């Protein structure tokens, strides 16, 4: 049997439950999928061994106290916790947790934060001069508190420091981050097999946005607009001009454009192009289809239109995007 990948997950009062259990489940499934050859050994470590109450009210059991972890850590995984303020969630920074992470990180092969755990890594000085992500709701706090960190609130996860340091978004993105760690250790096929066990629609690449286009805004005040957004996502190869959509809604084009923009925050044309770009991104990340087929599948018509849309939306080209996200995580 290979030496175990000893994964130590930090736990402390009010830690986000899924940030802990999600990655643990991914590593357990990787062991199952490989007949134990993956060799993941997950341990929870906290200020003291014993019960820890999570933010969900569910209690976890810390296997080890911080002082008992020792130096043999393959992967140090740092989740987070938030306090609710009038202006919104605020990442909690526990001085004892920060001090222990700062002391332990140099002895780990790699260090990863989950969700607002990035704030702990930043407070420990591990993110200075690096790019990092976190949950979108606390990204501005991370940037304000740590100006030496380049905060990108959009990606699912960011891999830096030659793969030694990872930061992940929140909250279900903990699964994507853990799958990426498994892919690095065991290969893409094992990671994809685990994703199938989890019934995940898509193992998202690190550069994908934390939000898919239909979910960037919550449900609108108008059910007909919400239904139209879902219809658009399923019919990207149709005529989705403002005139065609207005006709479908039985509204004048001018009135439709005004209502759609008011409810979604973007014009019909911008929304449709973003939805089509998202499909193109997925195909570039997960297939080897030529650009003309991708343009057709996304409803963009031609390779030239695909290029223009990518330049406009992502400031890059389809080829450059595929080169980056088809072959590496971030």
WORA-V459858 format. One record per residue. N is the residue number from 1. RES is the residue in three letters. BURIAL is 1 if it has 24 or more other ideal C-beta (glycine too) atoms within 12 Angstrom, else 0. D_CENTER is the distance of its C-alpha to the mean C-alpha in whole Angstrom. Layout:
# WORA-V459858
N,RES,BURIAL,D_CENTER  N,RES,BURIAL,D_CENTER
This chain:
# WORA-V459858
1,UNK,0,32  2,UNK,0,30  3,UNK,0,29  4,UNK,0,26  5,UNK,1,23  6,UNK,1,23  7,UNK,1,20  8,UNK,1,21  9,UNK,1,18  10,UNK,1,19  11,UNK,1,21  12,UNK,1,23  13,UNK,1,24  14,UNK,1,21  15,UNK,1,18  16,UNK,1,16  17,UNK,1,17  18,UNK,1,13  19,UNK,1,12  20,UNK,1,15  21,UNK,1,16  22,UNK,1,13  23,UNK,1,13  24,UNK,1,17  25,UNK,1,17  26,UNK,1,15  27,UNK,1,17  28,UNK,1,20  29,UNK,1,20  30,UNK,1,20  31,UNK,1,23  32,UNK,0,24  33,UNK,1,23  34,UNK,1,25  35,UNK,0,28  36,UNK,0,27  37,UNK,0,27  38,UNK,1,23  39,UNK,1,25  40,UNK,1,22  41,UNK,1,24  42,UNK,1,22  43,UNK,1,23  44,UNK,1,22  45,UNK,1,24  46,UNK,1,25  47,UNK,1,28  48,UNK,0,30  49,UNK,0,30  50,UNK,0,30  51,UNK,0,29  52,UNK,1,26  53,UNK,0,25  54,UNK,1,21  55,UNK,1,20  56,UNK,0,21  57,UNK,0,24  58,UNK,0,24  59,UNK,0,25  60,UNK,1,24  61,UNK,0,26  62,UNK,1,26  63,UNK,1,28  64,UNK,1,28  65,UNK,0,29  66,UNK,1,28  67,UNK,0,31  68,UNK,0,31  69,UNK,1,28  70,UNK,0,30  71,UNK,0,29  72,UNK,0,28  73,UNK,1,24  74,UNK,1,22  75,UNK,1,18  76,UNK,1,18  77,UNK,1,15  78,UNK,1,15  79,UNK,1,14  80,UNK,1,15  81,UNK,1,17  82,UNK,1,18  83,UNK,0,21  84,UNK,0,22  85,UNK,0,24  86,UNK,0,26  87,UNK,0,24  88,UNK,0,20  89,UNK,1,18  90,UNK,0,19  91,UNK,1,17  92,UNK,1,20  93,UNK,1,21  94,UNK,1,24  95,UNK,0,26  96,UNK,0,27  97,UNK,1,24  98,UNK,1,23  99,UNK,0,26  100,UNK,1,26  101,UNK,1,22  102,UNK,1,24  103,UNK,0,27  104,UNK,1,25  105,UNK,1,22  106,UNK,0,25  107,UNK,0,26  108,UNK,1,23  109,UNK,1,22  110,UNK,1,18  111,UNK,1,16  112,UNK,1,13  113,UNK,1,11  114,UNK,1,9  115,UNK,1,9  116,UNK,1,12  117,UNK,1,13  118,UNK,1,13  119,UNK,1,16  120,UNK,1,18  121,UNK,1,17  122,UNK,1,18  123,UNK,1,21  124,UNK,1,22  125,UNK,0,22  126,UNK,1,20  127,UNK,1,18  128,UNK,0,21  129,UNK,0,21  130,UNK,1,18  131,UNK,1,15  132,UNK,1,12  133,UNK,1,9  134,UNK,1,9  135,UNK,1,8  136,UNK,1,10  137,UNK,1,13  138,UNK,1,14  139,UNK,1,13  140,UNK,0,17  141,UNK,1,18  142,UNK,1,17  143,UNK,1,18  144,UNK,0,21  145,UNK,0,22  146,UNK,1,21  147,UNK,0,22  148,UNK,0,22  149,UNK,1,18  150,UNK,0,17  151,UNK,1,14  152,UNK,1,12  153,UNK,1,10  154,UNK,1,8  155,UNK,1,6  156,UNK,1,2  157,UNK,1,5  158,UNK,1,9  159,UNK,1,12  160,UNK,1,15  161,UNK,1,18  162,UNK,0,19  163,UNK,0,16  164,UNK,0,18  165,UNK,1,15  166,UNK,1,11  167,UNK,1,9  168,UNK,1,6  169,UNK,1,4  170,UNK,1,6  171,UNK,1,8  172,UNK,1,7  173,UNK,1,4  174,UNK,1,7  175,UNK,1,8  176,UNK,1,6  177,UNK,1,7  178,UNK,1,10  179,UNK,1,11  180,UNK,1,11  181,UNK,1,13  182,UNK,1,15  183,UNK,1,15  184,UNK,1,16  185,UNK,1,19  186,UNK,1,20  187,UNK,0,19  188,UNK,0,18  189,UNK,0,20  190,UNK,1,19  191,UNK,1,16  192,UNK,0,16  193,UNK,1,19  194,UNK,1,17  195,UNK,1,14  196,UNK,0,18  197,UNK,0,19  198,UNK,1,16  199,UNK,0,17  200,UNK,1,13  201,UNK,0,14  202,UNK,1,12  203,UNK,1,10  204,UNK,1,8  205,UNK,1,8  206,UNK,1,7  207,UNK,1,8  208,UNK,1,7  209,UNK,1,7  210,UNK,1,5  211,UNK,0,9  212,UNK,0,11  213,UNK,1,14  214,UNK,1,16  215,UNK,0,14  216,UNK,0,14  217,UNK,0,17  218,UNK,0,18  219,UNK,0,21  220,UNK,0,24  221,UNK,0,28  222,UNK,0,29  223,UNK,0,28  224,UNK,0,30  225,UNK,1,27  226,UNK,0,24  227,UNK,0,26  228,UNK,1,27  229,UNK,1,23  230,UNK,0,22  231,UNK,0,25  232,UNK,1,24  233,UNK,1,21  234,UNK,0,23  235,UNK,0,26  236,UNK,1,25  237,UNK,0,28  238,UNK,0,30  239,UNK,0,32  240,UNK,1,29  241,UNK,0,31  242,UNK,1,32  243,UNK,0,36  244,UNK,0,34  245,UNK,1,32  246,UNK,0,34  247,UNK,0,37  248,UNK,1,35  249,UNK,1,34  250,UNK,0,38  251,UNK,0,38  252,UNK,0,39  253,UNK,0,37  254,UNK,0,37  255,UNK,0,37  256,UNK,1,34  257,UNK,1,32  258,UNK,0,33  259,UNK,1,31  260,UNK,1,28  261,UNK,0,27  262,UNK,0,28  263,UNK,1,26  264,UNK,1,23  265,UNK,0,23  266,UNK,0,24  267,UNK,0,26  268,UNK,1,27  269,UNK,1,27  270,UNK,0,24  271,UNK,1,22  272,UNK,1,23  273,UNK,1,22  274,UNK,1,19  275,UNK,1,18  276,UNK,1,20  277,UNK,1,18  278,UNK,1,15  279,UNK,1,17  280,UNK,1,18  281,UNK,1,15  282,UNK,1,14  283,UNK,1,18  284,UNK,1,18  285,UNK,1,15  286,UNK,0,16  287,UNK,0,20  288,UNK,0,23  289,UNK,0,25  290,UNK,0,27  291,UNK,1,26  292,UNK,0,29  293,UNK,0,27  294,UNK,1,24  295,UNK,1,25  296,UNK,0,27  297,UNK,1,25  298,UNK,1,23  299,UNK,1,26  300,UNK,1,26  301,UNK,1,30  302,UNK,0,30  303,UNK,0,29  304,UNK,0,30  305,UNK,1,28  306,UNK,1,25  307,UNK,1,25  308,UNK,0,26  309,UNK,1,23  310,UNK,1,21  311,UNK,0,23  312,UNK,0,23  313,UNK,1,19  314,UNK,1,18  315,UNK,0,21  316,UNK,0,21  317,UNK,0,22  318,UNK,1,21  319,UNK,0,23  320,UNK,0,21  321,UNK,1,17  322,UNK,1,18  323,UNK,0,20  324,UNK,1,17  325,UNK,1,14  326,UNK,1,16  327,UNK,0,18  328,UNK,0,15  329,UNK,1,11  330,UNK,1,12
